[in-house]
Amino acid sequence: MLPGNVNPGIASLTPYQTGKPIDELTRELGITDIIKLASNENPRGPGPLTLEALQTPLATLSRYPDGGGYALKQALSRHLDVDAAQLTLGNGSNDVLDLAARISLTPGSEAIVSAHAFVVYRLVVASCGCELVEVPALDYGANLEGFLDAVTDNTSIIFLANPNNPTGTWVDEAALVEFLDRLPERIWVVLDEAYAEYVDLPGYPDGLRLQSRYPNLIVTRTFSKIHALAALRIGYSVSSPEVADLLNRARQPFNINSLALAGAEAAIRDQEFVTTSRQMNQAGLEQLIEGVTRLGLSHIPSAANFIALEVPGNPADLYQRLLQEGVIVRPIAEYGLPHHLRVSVGLPEENERFLETMARVLPGAS
């Protein structure tokens, strides 16, 4: 029996399911030749400038980090051409998503998300004990007209990922601007751009440039993806100074550790690493798309570093067969996509191994 009162939103949740760790699969099956294409990580690992920078804070691990993240904020301010007062640092961008929900949502208020949206939006809204309004998707992506139709007097915040995880779909600038123009300014919009650095498509909006026009817009980004710092857990948001002030009041003291601060600051300087990672990802996407098409599988067009594949039979069974072969991908039934698997872009040889393994384990394969 649980003691005392329990937030019913929390009690109704199931824990977030991460991509299976490599060590866990080794423990379960006793295999060591494993590739992980499950968590949308940069398969290159961190760049050389970042690895070098991580050595310095090792000597001061007994000291608390800079709670305000001054040096990183200054580096971000210069790189993004925003005022440092607009920045909020988070323990991963998920931390900032949670802060935005806790500040904007009050008893009786609502949040709007798209079907197939990042599951963390649901988690942070439920943690606030508030109502989540899910708008049906349009071609697996966000239906912005549907978002507007769903707005009520109780709507406090909207979460929109661009590109979206796990579908890889995206909205263009014209549609986003029209949406923001028509939305009441009292409603916060969190534009989650965790995968923005991977996108090189005409019409893709730069949320940071739009933020200056829309004071209700919060843009979140992360160092977990293209910068390859997922283990250090560091992200940030750009908002109006007034909103950033609220976010920084609510965040936990020392929510960013010294290694993350140093690594992220160095990652900003290493734009050659970012550019090469983007180019390798595009080549990897094309390799995967060509390969799964040969296998007769359809996929959702993606602007990120992963693709969602529609697979025959039971995706859970196929997932298990891939695990037996040492290939970790991600089932996404929890996202309302029970017939799909999500596959992250790996190194060229990892992509090829995945495709060769799929050819053997697909239902009907000889």
C-alpha positions in Angstrom: 0.0 0.0 0.0 1.2 3.5 -0.9 1.4 6.0 2.0 -0.6 9.2 1.8 -2.0 10.8 -1.3 -0.6 10.0 -4.8 -0.8 12.2 -7.8 -3.2 10.2 -10.0 -1.3 11.3 -13.2 1.9 9.7 -11.8 0.1 6.6 -10.7 -1.3 6.0 -14.2 2.1 6.2 -15.9 4.3 3.4 -17.0 8.1 4.0 -16.8 9.8 5.3 -19.9 11.2 2.4 -21.9 14.7 3.2 -23.2 16.4 1.5 -26.0 17.9 -1.8 -24.7 21.5 -1.2 -23.5 24.2 -3.3 -25.0 25.4 -4.6 -21.6 21.8 -5.8 -20.9 21.7 -7.8 -24.1 25.1 -9.3 -23.3 23.8 -10.4 -19.9 20.6 -11.9 -21.3 22.0 -13.8 -24.3 25.8 -14.0 -23.6 26.7 -12.4 -26.9 29.2 -9.6 -27.4 29.1 -8.8 -31.1 26.3 -6.3 -30.8 25.3 -3.1 -32.7 22.8 -0.7 -31.2 20.6 1.2 -33.6 17.9 2.0 -31.0 18.4 5.4 -29.4 19.2 7.9 -32.2 22.7 8.4 -30.9 25.6 9.7 -33.1 27.5 6.4 -33.8 30.8 8.4 -34.3 31.2 9.1 -30.6 32.3 12.6 -29.4 34.7 14.7 -31.4 38.4 15.2 -30.5 38.0 18.7 -29.2 35.3 17.5 -26.8 37.3 14.5 -25.6 40.3 16.7 -24.9 38.1 19.3 -23.0 36.7 16.6 -20.7 40.1 16.1 -19.2 40.2 19.4 -17.4 37.2 19.1 -15.0 38.4 15.7 -13.9 40.8 17.4 -11.5 37.9 19.3 -9.8 35.3 16.6 -9.4 35.1 17.3 -5.7 33.8 20.8 -6.4 30.3 21.7 -7.4 29.9 22.9 -11.0 29.1 26.5 -12.0 25.4 26.5 -11.2 24.8 29.3 -13.7 26.8 27.7 -16.5 28.4 31.0 -17.4 31.0 29.9 -19.8 28.7 27.6 -21.8 26.0 30.2 -21.9 28.5 32.7 -23.3 29.6 30.2 -25.9 26.0 29.5 -26.9 25.2 33.1 -27.0 27.9 33.8 -29.5 27.2 30.7 -31.6 23.5 31.1 -31.8 23.4 34.9 -31.8 21.1 35.2 -28.9 21.3 36.9 -25.5 22.6 34.8 -22.7 19.6 35.9 -20.7 17.4 33.9 -23.1 19.2 30.6 -22.2 18.2 27.9 -19.8 20.4 24.8 -19.4 19.0 21.5 -18.6 20.0 17.9 -17.7 19.2 17.0 -21.2 16.5 18.9 -23.1 14.0 16.6 -21.3 14.8 18.6 -18.2 13.7 21.9 -19.9 10.6 20.2 -21.2 9.7 19.3 -17.7 10.4 22.8 -16.4 8.2 24.3 -19.1 5.3 22.0 -18.2 5.6 22.7 -14.5 5.6 26.4 -14.9 2.8 26.7 -17.5 0.4 24.1 -16.3 -1.9 24.7 -13.4 -4.9 22.7 -12.0 -7.5 22.4 -14.8 -5.2 23.4 -17.6 -4.4 21.3 -20.7 -1.5 20.6 -23.0 -1.7 19.7 -26.7 0.5 17.2 -28.5 0.4 15.3 -31.8 -0.3 11.6 -32.0 3.1 9.7 -32.4 4.8 12.5 -30.4 7.8 12.1 -28.1 6.5 10.2 -25.1 8.2 12.5 -22.6 5.6 15.2 -23.3 3.0 12.8 -22.0 5.1 12.1 -18.9 5.7 15.7 -17.9 2.1 16.7 -18.4 0.8 13.7 -16.3 3.4 14.6 -13.6 1.6 18.0 -13.3 -1.8 16.3 -12.9 -3.1 18.0 -16.1 -5.0 16.9 -19.2 -3.2 15.9 -22.3 -5.0 16.5 -25.6 -3.7 14.4 -28.4 -4.4 15.6 -32.0 -4.6 12.9 -34.7 -1.6 12.9 -36.9 -1.6 13.9 -40.6 0.6 11.6 -42.7 2.3 10.5 -39.4 3.2 14.1 -38.7 1.8 17.1 -36.7 -1.6 18.5 -38.0 -1.2 22.1 -37.1 -4.7 23.0 -38.2 -5.9 20.2 -35.8 -3.8 21.8 -33.0 -5.6 25.1 -33.6 -9.0 23.4 -33.6 -8.1 21.7 -30.3 -7.3 25.0 -28.4 -9.7 25.8 -25.6 -9.7 28.3 -22.8 -7.9 25.7 -20.7 -5.0 25.3 -23.1 -1.7 26.4 -21.5 1.0 24.8 -23.6 1.7 23.0 -26.9 4.6 20.6 -27.5 5.8 20.3 -31.1 8.9 18.3 -32.2 10.5 19.3 -35.4 11.6 16.8 -36.7 9.4 14.5 -34.7 10.7 11.5 -32.8 9.9 8.6 -33.6 8.5 9.4 -37.1 11.1 11.8 -38.4 8.4 14.0 -39.9 8.7 17.8 -40.0 6.7 21.0 -40.5 7.9 23.7 -42.9 8.4 27.4 -42.0 5.3 28.7 -43.8 3.0 26.3 -41.9 4.8 27.0 -38.6 4.6 30.8 -39.0 0.9 30.6 -39.9 0.3 28.4 -36.9 2.1 30.8 -34.5 0.3 33.8 -36.0 -3.1 32.3 -35.4 -2.4 30.9 -31.9 -3.3 33.0 -28.9 -0.1 34.6 -27.4 -1.1 33.3 -23.9 -0.3 29.7 -24.9 3.3 28.6 -24.6 4.7 26.7 -27.6 7.7 24.4 -27.0 9.4 23.7 -30.3 11.6 20.7 -29.7 14.5 20.8 -32.1 16.6 17.9 -30.7 17.4 16.8 -34.3 17.6 20.2 -36.0 21.3 20.0 -36.7 20.7 17.0 -38.9 18.2 18.7 -41.2 19.3 20.1 -44.5 16.0 20.6 -46.4 14.5 23.7 -48.1 11.8 25.3 -46.1 12.9 23.8 -42.7 12.4 26.6 -40.1 15.0 27.9 -37.8 13.2 28.1 -34.5 15.8 30.4 -33.0 15.1 33.1 -35.6 11.4 32.8 -35.1 11.7 33.1 -31.3 12.4 36.8 -31.5 9.0 37.3 -33.2 7.0 35.1 -30.8 7.5 35.7 -27.1 5.5 32.6 -26.3 7.9 30.3 -28.2 10.4 28.2 -26.4 13.0 26.4 -28.6 14.7 23.4 -27.0 17.9 21.7 -28.3 20.3 19.1 -27.1 23.9 18.0 -27.1 22.8 14.3 -27.0 22.3 13.8 -30.7 24.6 15.3 -33.4 27.2 16.4 -30.7 27.4 12.8 -29.4 27.1 13.7 -25.7 24.1 11.6 -24.8 25.8 10.1 -21.6 26.5 13.6 -20.2 22.9 14.7 -20.3 22.9 18.3 -21.4 20.5 20.4 -23.4 19.1 23.9 -23.4 16.3 26.2 -24.4 16.1 29.6 -26.0 13.2 31.7 -25.0 12.3 35.3 -24.2 14.3 36.6 -21.2 11.1 36.7 -19.1 10.3 33.1 -19.8 14.0 32.1 -19.3 13.9 33.8 -15.9 10.9 31.6 -14.8 12.6 28.5 -16.1 15.8 29.3 -14.3 13.9 29.9 -11.1 12.3 26.4 -11.2 15.3 24.4 -12.3 17.3 22.4 -9.7 20.6 23.9 -8.4 23.7 22.4 -10.2 21.5 20.5 -12.7 24.4 20.4 -15.1 27.6 18.7 -14.1 31.1 20.0 -14.8 31.9 17.4 -17.4 28.8 18.2 -19.3 29.5 21.9 -19.2 33.0 21.5 -20.5 32.1 18.9 -23.1 29.2 21.0 -24.5 31.4 24.2 -24.7 34.0 22.3 -26.7 31.3 20.7 -28.9 30.1 24.1 -30.0 33.6 25.0 -31.2 33.9 21.8 -33.2 31.6 22.6 -36.1 33.7 20.5 -38.5 32.6 17.5 -36.5 29.0 18.6 -36.7 29.2 19.1 -40.5 30.8 15.7 -41.1 28.3 14.0 -38.8 25.4 15.6 -40.8 26.9 14.4 -44.1 27.5 10.9 -42.8 24.0 10.8 -41.4 22.5 11.7 -44.8 24.6 9.1 -46.5 23.5 6.6 -43.9 19.8 7.5 -44.3 20.1 6.9 -48.0 21.9 3.6 -47.4 19.1 2.4 -45.1 16.3 3.6 -47.3 17.8 1.9 -50.4 18.3 -1.3 -48.5 14.8 -1.5 -46.9 13.2 -0.6 -50.2 15.0 -3.6 -51.7 13.6 -5.7 -49.0 10.1 -4.6 -49.9 9.6 -2.5 -46.7 8.0 0.9 -46.5 9.2 3.7 -44.3 8.1 7.1 -43.0 10.1 9.8 -44.8 12.5 11.2 -42.1 14.5 14.4 -41.7 16.4 13.1 -38.6 18.9 10.4 -37.9 16.5 7.4 -37.9 13.7 5.9 -39.9 10.5 4.2 -38.9 9.9 1.0 -40.9 6.6 -0.7 -41.4 7.3 -4.4 -41.0 5.2 -7.5 -41.7 3.9 -9.8 -39.1 4.4 -9.0 -35.4 7.1 -6.3 -34.9 7.7 -7.5 -31.4 8.7 -11.0 -32.7 10.9 -9.4 -35.4 12.6 -7.3 -32.7 13.4 -10.4 -30.7 14.8 -12.1 -33.7 17.1 -9.2 -34.4 18.2 -9.2 -30.8 19.2 -12.9 -31.2 21.4 -11.7 -34.0 23.0 -8.9 -31.9 21.1 -6.1 -33.6 19.2 -3.7 -31.3 16.5 -1.5 -32.8 13.4 0.1 -31.2 9.8 -1.1 -31.1 7.5 1.9 -31.1 4.1 0.5 -30.3 4.0 2.9 -27.3 3.9 5.8 -29.8 0.8 4.5 -31.5 2.8 2.7 -34.2 2.3 -1.0 -33.5 3.4 -2.1 -36.9 6.7 -0.2 -37.0 10.2 -0.5 -35.8 12.5 2.6 -35.5 16.1 2.2 -36.7 18.8 4.7 -36.0 21.4 5.5 -38.5 24.7 3.8 -37.6 28.1 3.6 -39.1 28.1 2.3 -42.7 29.1 -1.2 -41.7 26.5 -1.2 -38.9 23.8 -0.1 -41.4 24.9 -2.9 -43.7 24.8 -5.5 -41.0 21.3 -4.5 -40.0 20.1 -4.8 -43.6 21.8 -8.2 -44.1 20.3 -9.4 -40.8 16.8 -8.2 -41.8 17.1 -10.1 -45.0 17.5 -13.3 -43.0 15.0 -12.7 -40.2 12.1 -11.1 -42.0 9.0 -13.3 -42.1 9.1 -15.4 -45.2 12.9 -15.1 -45.7 14.6 -18.2 -46.9 
